[in-house]
Amino acid sequence: MTLTVADVIEALSGLRRTEAQAMPITNVVIDSRQAQPGAMFVALAGEHTDGHYFVADALSRGARVALVQRGKVALLDGVSAQRLDVAHPETPLTREDPLLICVEDPLAALQQLSAFWRLRAANPQLRVVGVTGSVGKTTTKELIAQVLATRFRVLKSEGNYNNEIGVPLTLLKLRPTHERAVIEMGMHQLGEIASYCQWARPHIGVVTMVAPVHLSRLGSIERIAQAKSELVQALPPAEVGGVAVLNEDDDRVRAMAALTRARVVTYGTAETAQVRASDIESFGLNGIAFTLHYDKRSLKMRLPLLGRHSVHTALRAAAVGLIEGMSLEEVAEAFFAPGEQLRLVMAKGPRGSLVLDDAYNASRESTLAALNLLSEISEHGPRVAVLGDMFELGELERQAHEEVGCRAGSVADYFIGVGARAAWMCRAAIECGAKPERVFHVNTNEEALSLLQQLVTERCVILVKGSRGMKMEEIVAGLGALAEAEGN
């Protein structure tokens, strides 16, 4: 079953245009450059530009349909295409000409279409796994999908497609062949995850942890917990297969058990966790080992995951696999199945150095976990931490930067703080024992890269991490270019 123009019209107007069933849609995009022959382009207004200016480009690349805002059709006067307003869905259509479908709000229409398609296209046996939490959503989503894919045909969110646009785009990729779907669910405001659940209809909800991420938007850690709990509240009752997978080691996540009708399965290192890890060992860049306990059975396993914090990621994936009928042995084997690289990646740097690229984003918890990994690496030379500002921490902003700086000062041989807030980290690093001559505060990634060229020695290991807005990947790219120039 493939999405068709008939499906789009029916989802948005209620009218089934049977003749449009013969007009398949190959993919749904919000970037006109990704439009392929037969695509549907959704014209969304962003902060810096408006998709309506790119409708002509999408159609020139072969897009069959463009979803546009009724109030902006004047911007499309030069576009050669037939038009159908969902308020008048009976308008005659031709198969040959591209089509502009006019709606009140293209984003709302995209979301409405995804909810329609979730029900229309789904295999009756499809089970959806929703993943949320303040930290670790993407790595958890990837590992759950990797485990499930050894037994089931799995659809997963691409990259970090976890918002009001990404979740619908993922759902529109559903086909009847999919047996499981793993959907990452991010959050900026109350009510968002509840909306995602209305579209995705998850059977299993996995909550990683509650931390002061987006605190500046939501105002309190309690409101963050409330927002994350929307996933478990939306799950179906236990008797029809609803399961909430909750972190036993996090008080706020554990408390969500009282808010759901679903069966609760807990994971963690606490003795009370149903899916539990004990005897945890970290071997730095050579992975981790622990004993996995579940249902009066245990199994010792060693996994190619980095850092002790990865144990919780493994437990979440194991819990979902076990819930879905896999054995302990199958889960253990699945951790070694070929999968996409998880968030933190290793790359070669100049002079034989190793770069730990965790530049995608940062919070207090994830940065402390990355520093803990850095401390566990003993087989290389000096440790260098390059940390950028962390955003959206609200009233805990200074405290969080100081805590991270103190840990960096005790772990790293050299510490570079990048950005205005990083000054707090640098001061804390020195107060916690770092040598002042080995702590550097800079304002730009260019300055950090220049410093690294002077500091990097053979076999040193460099951790690079910061909030998305700091664009720390520029530092990683610069180190990679230096290594390439050396022929490494």
C-alpha positions as CSV (number, residue, x, y, z in Angstrom):
1,M,0.0,0.0,0.0
2,T,1.4,3.4,-1.0
3,L,0.2,6.8,0.0
4,T,-1.9,8.4,-2.9
5,V,-3.5,11.7,-3.7
6,A,-6.8,10.1,-2.9
7,D,-5.6,9.4,0.7
8,V,-4.5,13.0,1.1
9,I,-7.8,14.4,0.0
10,E,-9.7,11.9,2.1
11,A,-7.6,12.6,5.2
12,L,-8.1,16.4,4.9
13,S,-11.6,16.6,3.6
14,G,-13.4,13.3,4.3
15,L,-14.2,12.8,0.6
16,R,-12.7,9.7,-1.2
17,R,-11.7,10.6,-4.7
18,T,-11.4,7.1,-6.2
19,E,-9.9,8.4,-9.5
20,A,-7.0,9.9,-7.4
21,Q,-6.2,6.4,-6.1
22,A,-4.1,6.0,-9.3
23,M,-1.9,8.9,-8.3
24,P,0.8,7.5,-5.9
25,I,3.0,9.7,-3.8
26,T,6.5,8.5,-3.5
27,N,7.7,10.5,-0.5
28,V,6.7,13.4,1.6
29,V,9.2,16.2,2.1
30,I,9.5,19.7,3.6
31,D,12.7,20.6,1.7
32,S,12.2,21.1,-2.0
33,R,15.7,19.8,-2.8
34,Q,14.6,16.4,-1.5
35,A,11.6,16.2,-3.9
36,Q,11.7,13.3,-6.2
37,P,9.3,12.4,-9.1
38,G,5.9,11.7,-7.4
39,A,6.7,13.4,-4.1
40,M,4.4,15.6,-2.0
41,F,6.0,18.9,-0.9
42,V,4.7,20.5,2.3
43,A,5.1,24.3,2.2
44,L,5.9,25.2,5.8
45,A,6.8,28.7,7.1
46,G,10.0,28.7,9.1
47,E,11.9,31.3,11.1
48,H,14.1,32.4,8.2
49,T,12.1,31.5,5.1
50,D,8.8,30.2,3.8
51,G,8.3,27.0,1.9
52,H,5.8,28.6,-0.4
53,Y,8.7,30.3,-2.2
54,F,10.1,26.8,-3.1
55,V,6.9,25.2,-4.4
56,A,8.0,25.9,-8.0
57,D,11.3,24.3,-7.3
58,A,9.7,21.2,-5.8
59,L,7.4,20.8,-8.8
60,S,10.3,21.3,-11.2
61,R,12.0,18.3,-9.5
62,G,8.9,16.1,-10.2
63,A,6.8,16.6,-7.1
64,R,3.2,15.5,-7.8
65,V,1.6,17.5,-5.0
66,A,2.3,20.6,-2.9
67,L,0.4,21.2,0.3
68,V,0.0,24.9,0.6
69,Q,-1.7,27.5,2.8
70,R,-4.9,28.9,1.5
71,G,-4.0,32.5,2.6
72,K,-0.7,32.4,0.7
73,V,-1.9,31.3,-2.8
74,A,-1.0,34.8,-4.1
75,L,2.7,33.7,-3.7
76,L,2.0,30.9,-6.2
77,D,0.6,32.9,-9.1
78,G,3.4,32.0,-11.3
79,V,3.2,28.3,-10.5
80,S,1.7,26.1,-13.2
81,A,-0.5,23.5,-11.5
82,Q,-4.1,22.6,-10.9
83,R,-5.6,23.6,-7.6
84,L,-7.9,21.9,-5.1
85,D,-9.1,23.5,-1.9
86,V,-10.0,20.9,0.8
87,A,-13.1,23.0,1.5
88,H,-14.2,22.0,-2.1
89,P,-12.7,18.6,-2.6
90,E,-15.0,17.7,-5.5
91,T,-12.9,19.9,-7.9
92,P,-12.1,17.9,-11.1
93,L,-8.6,16.6,-11.4
94,T,-6.2,15.4,-14.1
95,R,-3.6,12.8,-13.6
96,E,-1.0,14.6,-15.7
97,D,-0.7,18.0,-14.0
98,P,0.9,18.7,-10.6
99,L,-1.6,19.6,-7.9
100,L,-1.7,22.3,-5.2
101,I,-3.8,21.2,-2.3
102,C,-4.9,24.3,-0.4
103,V,-5.5,24.1,3.4
104,E,-5.8,26.4,6.4
105,D,-2.5,25.3,7.9
106,P,-0.1,23.0,6.1
107,L,1.6,21.8,9.3
108,A,-1.8,20.9,10.9
109,A,-2.7,19.2,7.7
110,L,0.5,17.2,7.7
111,Q,-0.2,16.0,11.2
112,Q,-3.8,15.1,10.4
113,L,-2.7,13.2,7.4
114,S,-0.1,11.2,9.4
115,A,-2.8,10.2,12.0
116,F,-5.0,9.0,9.1
117,W,-2.2,7.1,7.5
118,R,-1.2,5.5,10.8
119,L,-4.5,3.8,10.8
120,R,-5.0,3.3,7.0
121,A,-1.6,1.8,6.2
122,A,-0.7,-0.2,9.4
123,N,-0.3,-3.9,9.5
124,P,-2.9,-5.2,12.1
125,Q,0.0,-6.7,14.0
126,L,1.9,-3.4,14.1
127,R,3.1,-2.3,17.5
128,V,4.5,1.2,18.1
129,V,7.2,2.0,20.6
130,G,7.3,5.6,21.8
131,V,10.6,6.9,23.3
132,T,10.9,10.1,25.4
133,G,13.0,11.5,28.2
134,S,15.3,14.4,28.9
135,V,18.5,12.6,27.8
136,G,19.3,9.6,25.7
137,K,16.2,9.5,23.4
138,T,18.0,9.1,20.1
139,T,20.5,6.5,21.2
140,T,17.7,4.6,23.0
141,K,15.6,4.7,19.8
142,E,18.4,3.5,17.7
143,L,19.3,0.6,20.0
144,I,15.6,-0.5,20.4
145,A,15.2,-0.5,16.6
146,Q,18.4,-2.5,16.3
147,V,17.3,-5.2,18.8
148,L,13.8,-5.5,17.3
149,A,15.1,-5.6,13.7
150,T,16.7,-9.0,14.4
151,R,13.1,-10.5,14.6
152,F,10.7,-7.9,13.1
153,R,10.5,-5.5,10.1
154,V,11.0,-2.2,11.8
155,L,10.4,1.5,11.0
156,K,12.2,4.0,13.1
157,S,12.4,7.8,13.3
158,E,15.3,9.1,11.1
159,G,18.0,11.0,12.9
160,N,16.3,13.1,15.6
161,Y,13.0,13.5,13.8
162,N,11.2,13.8,17.1
163,N,9.1,17.0,16.9
164,E,5.8,18.2,15.5
165,I,7.2,17.8,11.9
166,G,9.5,14.8,12.3
167,V,6.9,12.5,14.0
168,P,4.3,13.0,11.2
169,L,7.0,12.5,8.4
170,T,8.1,9.3,10.1
171,L,4.5,8.0,10.3
172,L,3.9,8.7,6.6
173,K,6.7,6.1,5.9
174,L,4.6,3.3,7.4
175,R,3.8,0.4,5.1
176,P,1.8,-2.8,5.8
177,T,5.0,-4.7,5.9
178,H,6.2,-3.0,9.0
179,E,5.6,-5.0,12.2
180,R,7.2,-2.6,14.7
181,A,7.8,1.2,14.7
182,V,10.1,3.0,17.0
183,I,9.1,6.7,17.3
184,E,11.3,9.2,19.2
185,M,9.2,12.0,20.9
186,G,10.9,15.2,21.9
187,M,9.3,18.0,23.9
188,H,9.4,21.8,24.3
189,Q,6.0,22.5,25.9
190,L,3.2,20.7,27.7
191,G,0.8,18.9,25.4
192,E,3.2,18.1,22.6
193,I,3.9,14.5,23.5
194,A,0.1,14.0,24.0
195,S,-0.4,15.2,20.4
196,Y,2.3,12.9,19.1
197,C,0.6,10.0,20.8
198,Q,-2.7,10.9,19.2
199,W,-1.1,10.5,15.8
200,A,1.3,7.5,16.5
201,R,-0.9,5.5,18.9
202,P,2.0,3.8,20.8
203,H,1.6,0.5,22.5
204,I,4.9,0.7,24.4
205,G,6.2,3.9,26.1
206,V,9.8,4.1,27.1
207,V,10.9,7.0,29.4
208,T,14.7,7.5,29.8
209,M,15.0,10.1,32.6
210,V,13.8,13.5,33.8
211,A,16.4,16.3,33.9
212,P,16.4,20.1,33.8
213,V,16.5,20.2,30.0
214,H,14.2,22.9,28.5
215,L,13.8,24.2,32.1
216,S,13.8,27.8,30.8
217,R,10.7,27.0,28.7
218,L,8.7,24.9,31.2
219,G,9.8,26.6,34.4
220,S,10.3,23.6,36.8
221,I,11.5,20.1,36.9
222,E,8.0,19.0,37.9
223,R,6.5,20.4,34.7
224,I,9.2,18.6,32.7
225,A,8.1,15.3,34.4
226,Q,4.5,16.2,33.7
227,A,5.3,16.7,30.0
228,K,7.2,13.4,29.7
229,S,4.4,11.5,31.5
230,E,2.0,12.3,28.7
231,L,3.5,9.3,26.9
232,V,2.6,6.8,29.6
233,Q,-0.8,8.3,30.1
234,A,-1.6,7.8,26.4
235,L,-0.8,4.1,26.4
236,P,-3.6,1.5,26.1
237,P,-4.5,-0.6,29.1
238,A,-2.4,-3.6,30.1
239,E,-5.1,-6.0,28.9
240,V,-4.8,-4.9,25.3
241,G,-1.0,-4.8,25.3
242,G,0.0,-1.4,26.7
243,V,3.4,-1.4,28.4
244,A,5.2,1.5,30.2
245,V,9.0,1.0,30.4
246,L,10.2,3.1,33.3
247,N,13.6,4.0,34.8
248,E,13.6,2.5,38.3
249,D,16.7,4.6,39.2
250,D,14.9,7.9,38.5
251,D,12.4,8.9,41.2
252,R,10.3,11.1,38.8
253,V,10.2,8.5,36.1
254,R,9.4,5.7,38.6
255,A,6.4,7.8,39.9
256,M,4.9,7.7,36.4
257,A,3.7,4.1,37.2
258,A,0.8,5.6,39.0
259,L,-0.3,7.6,35.9
260,T,-0.7,4.8,33.4
261,R,-3.3,2.1,32.6
262,A,-0.5,0.1,30.9
263,R,1.5,-2.7,32.5
264,V,4.7,-1.3,34.0
265,V,8.1,-2.8,33.4
266,T,11.0,-1.2,35.3
267,Y,14.7,-1.2,34.4
268,G,17.8,0.0,36.1
269,T,20.5,-0.9,38.6
270,A,18.3,-0.9,41.7
271,E,17.5,-4.3,43.2
272,T,13.8,-3.6,42.6
273,A,14.1,-3.2,38.8
274,Q,12.5,-5.9,36.8
275,V,15.1,-5.6,34.0
276,R,18.3,-5.1,36.0
277,A,22.1,-4.7,35.4
278,S,24.7,-5.7,38.0
279,D,28.5,-6.2,38.0
280,I,28.9,-3.3,35.6
281,E,32.4,-2.8,34.1
282,S,33.6,-0.3,31.6
283,F,36.6,-1.0,29.3
284,G,36.8,2.5,27.9
285,L,36.9,2.3,24.1
286,N,36.5,-1.5,24.3
287,G,32.9,-1.4,25.5
288,I,31.1,-2.3,28.7
289,A,30.1,-5.5,30.5
290,F,27.3,-6.3,32.9
291,T,25.0,-9.1,34.1
292,L,21.5,-8.7,32.8
293,H,18.7,-10.0,35.1
294,Y,15.1,-10.7,34.1
295,D,12.4,-13.0,35.3
296,K,14.7,-15.0,37.6
297,R,17.3,-15.5,34.8
298,S,20.6,-13.8,34.3
299,L,23.1,-13.5,31.5
300,K,26.6,-12.0,31.5
301,M,27.2,-9.9,28.4
302,R,29.8,-7.6,27.0
303,L,28.6,-4.9,24.5
304,P,30.3,-2.5,22.0
305,L,28.8,0.5,23.8
306,L,30.9,3.4,25.3
307,G,30.7,4.4,29.0
308,R,28.9,3.2,32.1
309,H,25.9,5.4,31.2
310,S,25.3,3.2,28.2
311,V,24.1,0.4,30.5
312,H,20.8,2.2,30.9
313,T,20.5,2.5,27.1
314,A,21.1,-1.2,26.8
315,L,18.6,-2.0,29.5
316,R,15.8,0.0,27.7
317,A,16.4,-1.8,24.5
318,A,16.6,-5.2,26.3
319,A,13.3,-4.4,28.1
320,V,11.5,-3.7,24.9
321,G,12.9,-6.8,23.2
322,L,11.9,-9.0,26.2
323,I,8.5,-7.5,26.2
324,E,8.1,-8.3,22.6
325,G,8.9,-12.0,23.2
326,M,12.7,-12.2,22.6
327,S,14.8,-14.3,24.9
328,L,17.8,-13.0,26.9
329,E,20.1,-14.8,24.4
330,E,18.4,-13.2,21.4
331,V,18.7,-9.7,23.0
332,A,22.4,-10.2,23.7
333,E,23.0,-11.3,20.1
334,A,21.0,-8.3,18.8
335,F,23.3,-5.8,20.5
336,F,26.0,-7.0,18.0
337,A,23.8,-6.8,14.9
338,P,24.8,-4.2,12.3
339,G,23.2,-0.9,13.2
340,E,23.6,2.8,12.6
341,Q,26.3,4.5,14.6
342,L,25.0,5.9,17.8
343,R,25.3,9.5,18.8
344,L,28.8,9.6,20.2
345,V,31.2,8.6,17.4
346,M,35.0,8.2,17.3
347,A,37.1,9.8,14.6
348,K,40.8,10.2,13.8
349,G,42.3,13.6,14.7
350,P,45.7,15.1,13.9
351,R,49.0,13.6,15.1
352,G,47.4,10.3,15.8
353,S,44.8,11.7,18.3
354,L,41.4,10.3,18.8
355,V,38.3,12.5,18.7
356,L,35.1,11.6,20.7
357,D,32.5,13.5,18.7
358,D,29.5,14.1,20.9
359,A,28.9,17.5,19.4
360,Y,25.2,17.1,18.6
361,N,23.8,18.5,21.8
362,A,24.5,18.9,25.5
363,S,22.8,18.9,28.9
364,R,24.3,18.7,32.4
365,E,23.5,15.0,32.6
366,S,24.8,14.0,29.1
367,T,27.9,16.1,29.5
368,L,28.8,14.5,32.8
369,A,28.2,11.1,31.2
370,A,30.6,12.0,28.4
371,L,33.2,13.2,30.9
372,N,32.8,10.0,32.8
373,L,33.6,8.1,29.6
374,L,36.6,10.3,29.0
375,S,37.8,9.3,32.5
376,E,37.5,5.6,31.6
377,I,39.8,5.8,28.6
378,S,43.3,4.9,29.8
379,E,44.9,3.4,26.7
380,H,45.5,6.8,25.1
381,G,47.6,9.8,26.0
382,P,46.4,13.1,27.5
383,R,42.7,13.7,27.8
384,V,41.4,17.0,26.3
385,A,37.8,18.2,27.0
386,V,36.4,20.8,24.7
387,L,33.0,21.9,26.0
388,G,30.6,24.5,24.7
389,D,27.8,26.4,26.4
390,M,24.7,24.5,27.4
391,F,21.4,26.2,26.7
392,E,17.8,26.2,28.1
393,L,18.8,25.4,31.7
394,G,16.8,28.1,33.3
395,E,17.6,29.0,36.9
396,L,20.0,26.1,37.1
397,E,22.2,27.5,34.3
398,R,25.1,28.6,36.4
399,Q,25.0,25.7,38.8
400,A,25.0,23.2,35.9
401,H,27.9,24.8,34.1
402,E,29.9,24.9,37.4
403,E,29.2,21.2,38.1
404,V,30.3,20.2,34.6
405,G,33.4,22.4,34.9
406,C,34.4,20.9,38.2
407,R,34.1,17.4,36.7
408,A,36.0,18.4,33.6
409,G,38.8,19.9,35.8
410,S,39.2,16.6,37.6
411,V,39.0,14.4,34.4
412,A,40.8,16.3,31.7
413,D,44.5,17.1,31.4
414,Y,43.5,20.1,29.3
415,F,40.2,21.9,29.3
416,I,38.8,24.3,26.7
417,G,35.5,26.1,27.4
418,V,33.8,27.7,24.4
419,G,31.2,30.5,24.8
420,A,30.1,33.0,27.3
421,R,28.6,30.5,29.8
422,A,31.8,28.4,29.6
423,A,33.5,31.0,31.7
424,W,31.7,29.5,34.7
425,M,33.0,26.0,33.7
426,C,36.5,27.2,33.5
427,R,36.5,28.9,36.8
428,A,35.0,25.8,38.4
429,A,37.6,23.6,36.8
430,I,40.4,25.6,38.4
431,E,38.6,25.7,41.8
432,C,38.3,21.9,41.6
433,G,42.0,21.4,41.2
434,A,42.8,21.9,37.5
435,K,46.1,23.7,36.7
436,P,45.2,27.2,35.6
437,E,47.7,27.0,32.7
438,R,45.8,24.0,31.4
439,V,42.4,25.7,31.4
440,F,41.4,27.9,28.5
441,H,38.3,30.0,27.9
442,V,37.5,31.1,24.3
443,N,34.5,32.6,22.6
444,T,34.5,30.9,19.3
445,N,35.0,27.5,17.7
446,E,37.8,29.0,15.6
447,E,39.7,30.0,18.7
448,A,39.2,26.5,20.2
449,L,40.5,24.8,17.0
450,S,43.6,27.1,17.0
451,L,44.3,26.1,20.6
452,L,43.9,22.5,19.8
453,Q,46.5,22.7,17.1
454,Q,49.0,23.7,19.8
455,L,47.8,21.2,22.4
456,V,47.2,18.0,20.5
457,T,49.9,15.4,21.0
458,E,50.3,11.9,19.7
459,R,47.6,9.5,21.0
460,C,45.7,12.2,23.0
461,V,41.9,11.8,23.2
462,I,39.7,14.8,22.6
463,L,36.1,15.1,23.7
464,V,34.0,17.7,21.9
465,K,30.5,18.5,23.2
466,G,28.2,21.4,23.5
467,S,24.6,22.5,22.8
468,R,23.3,22.4,19.3
469,G,23.4,26.2,18.9
470,M,27.2,26.2,19.6
471,K,27.8,24.3,16.4
472,M,30.7,22.3,17.9
473,E,30.7,20.0,14.9
474,E,32.8,22.8,13.3
475,I,35.6,21.9,15.7
476,V,35.3,18.2,14.9
477,A,35.3,19.0,11.1
478,G,38.4,21.1,11.6
479,L,40.2,18.4,13.5
480,G,39.3,15.9,10.7
481,A,40.6,18.3,8.1
482,L,43.9,18.6,9.9
483,A,44.2,14.8,10.2
484,E,43.4,14.4,6.5
485,A,46.1,17.0,5.6
486,E,48.6,14.9,7.5
487,G,47.5,11.8,5.6
488,N,46.0,10.0,8.7
